[in-house]
Amino acid sequence: MPARSTIKKGVTLGFFVFLAIFFFLFRGANAQTASSPQFLLTWKASNSYIPSLYQGKALPGSPGSKITASLELVVNGKLVNLSSQNIYWYEDEVLVGGGPGVQQVTFSPFGEPPSTLILSVELPQYSSGYLTDTVNIPFVNPEAVIYAPYPNQEFSTNLLAVQGLPFFFYATSTDNLLFKWSVNGQTGSNQENPDVAEITLPQGTPGGTSIGVSLSISNPSGSTVATANQNFTFQNQL
């Protein structure tokens, strides 16, 4: 009986020692995680046009586009004062800015689209040691889209109206861009609204007639061009 009692006490004591060690390590791990600096690294493209109906992010897509990146550091749910910290910014390992308290940098993308830019920020002398973070930024070609609210590209009136939507051009509005339209190979233009094409079909046009619409959007210098094509079908029985 004494032997069994000793074994039982030993097992009980060992269990509580295990719980104490586990609790200590768990609290230590949580404290370390809670106090670890968290990066808030954000970026946006400027002078990169997107239509108002587009809910996505503007991407750098033309020569002249610029990217502005910003950094905040959070510890225990609070923003860290980085005014005295040396902060360095790199695009594809090339220094693009930095110095004491430089939490924001603006730069032009290197290379040619389409590609992915690797933006890195580092704090080499932070109190807890060297810190760094990286974000990938898509660098894209400008795009042209023919927007037409016709299900299955079918329409039933003798007027077909479509709109050209530019994406990621170096521009602040469509006034800075050139739109060229062609319908079944015939070029045309809308002087009042260059981004809109209105095609009027002659009376008696048979159902099933196909209308091919082509669009070219470029900047005034013509150095950046994007094209789009769309086929529509006239269905007069609808």
N, C-alpha and C positions, 0 to 999 in steps of 0.2 A: 504493500500500500504506500509506504513512504516514497518508493521509487516512482510510482505512478503520479503521486502528487507533485514530485519534483519536475517530472517531465511536463505535466500539465502547466505548472507555473512557468516553466521555461518557454513553452509554446506561446502562452499568453503574453509573456514579457516580450518575446521576439515579435509577435504580431503588432504590439503597440509601438515598438521601436521602428518597425517597418512603416507604420502609419505616420509616425513623427517625421521620418526621413522623407517620405513621399510628399507630405504636406509642406515641408520646408522647401523641397525642390520645386514643387508646383507653384508655390508663392514666389519663389525666386525667378522661375521662368516667366510667370505672368508679369512680375515687376520689370524684368528686362524687356519683355515685348512692349509693355505699356510705355516705357521710357525711350524706346528706339525711335530715332527721328524718322518721320514719314514725309516723303517728297510730294509736293503738289506742283507738278510740272505741266504747264499748259502752253498752248500756242495758237496763233491765228494767222491767216494770210490776209494781207491788205492789198488793195488795188486788184483784186481778183473777183470779177463780176459773177454774181449768181442771181437768177430771177427771184422775185419776191415770193413766188409760190413754192420755192424750193426750201425744204426744212432742214436740209443737211448742212454740212460745214463747207465753207469756202476753202478750196485747195489751191496752192500755188500751181499755176499752169502756163504762164507765159513769161518770156524774158521781161524783166522789170518788176515782176511780182516780188513782194517782200514778206518775210515771216517775222513775227514778233513773238518771242517766247518769254515766259515769266516763271519765277520760282518762289514758292513759299515752303517753309519747313515747319512741321508740326510735331511737338513733343507733349505727350500727356494732354492732348486736345487743345493745346495753345500754340499760337504762332510764335516762332522764334525770331528774335531781333537779329537780323543778319547784317546790320550796317557795318560792323567791324570785321566781317568774315570776307576772306578772299574767295571770290566766285569766278570760275572760268567756264566759258562756253565754247563748244566745239561742233563744227559741222563736218561729218565724215573725218574726224580726227584733226581737222584744221581749226586753229583758234580763230573765233570770230568776235570775241569780246570778253571782257572780264576786268576784275579789279575789286577793291574793297566795296562791299555792299551792292555790287552790280547784279541785281535780281531780275533785270529785264534786258533783253538784247534784241536788236532788229538787224536782219541780214538778208541778202539776196541768195537764192539757191545756187549751188554750183551745178555744173554739168547740164545735161539736157534731159527733158522728160521723154518717155515715162521712166521713172526710177523711184527709189525710196531713199530719202535723206535720213541719216542717222544723226540726231541731235543729242549731244551729251552735255551735262553740267557736272562740275566737280567742286567740292569744298575740301581742299587738301589739308587744312589746318583746323578742322572742327575739333571741339574739346574731346569728343569720344573717339576721334580718329578720322582717317580719310573717308569722305562720303562722295558718292557719285550716283547719277541716275541717267537713264537714256530713254528717248522716245523716237519712234519711227514716224516720219512724215511723208505721205504720198506726194510725189511731184509728177503732175499729170499733163497730158496734152489738152488744150482747149477742145470743147465739144459743141456741136450744133445739134439741136433737137427740133423736129417739126411737131408742134403741139396741135392736135386736132381732136375735139371731143366727139368723135364718131365711133360708136361701137363697131368693132370688126372692120374699121376703115370703110364703112358703107354709109352713103348719104342719099337723101331722097328729094332734095330740092335742087333747083338749077344753079344754086350758089354754093360753092365750096370755099370756106374761109379757114385758113390755117395761120398759125403764128410761129415765127422762128424764135427759139430760146437759146441764147448763148450761155455757156458755162465756162468759167475759169479763164476768161480773157483778161488781159491787162486793161481794164476799163472801169469807169465808175458808173456808166449808164450805157444804154444801147445807142445813144447819140454819138458815142465815140467809135461805133463799129459800122462796117459796110455789109449790107445784105443783098445778095443776088439770088433771084428766083428764076426757075424755068419750069414750064408745064409741058409735058410730052415733048421735051426738046426745044420748046419755044421760050425764049427769055422774055421777062417782063419785070416791071417794078411798080411799087406803090409810093408815089412821091410824098404823100401825106404821112403814111405809116410804113416806113421801109421794112419793118419787121413782120408785116402782115401781108399775106398773099390772098387775094380774092379772085376766084375763078368762076366766071359765069358761063354756064353751058347753054348752047343754042336750044331753042324750043324744038321738040321732037327728037332729042338725043335718046337713043335706045337704051333700055335697061341693060345692065351688065357692062357698060362702057367703063374702061379703065382709065384713070387719070394718074399719071406719074408726076409727082412733085419733087423737085430737087432744090436744095438750099445750100448756099455757100456763105459763110460768115468770115470776115477778116478784119484785121485792124487797118487803119488808114495807110500804113506803109506796105501792107500786103505780106509782111514777113510771117504772120501767123494766120493760118487758114484752117477752118473746120467745115466739113460738109455733112449733109444728111439727105436721105432719099426715102420717100414714102409713096406707096401706091394706094389709091382709093377707088372704090367701085360705086358707080351711080346705079341706084336701084329705084326706078321710078314707080314701082308697084308698092312700095312701102307706104 
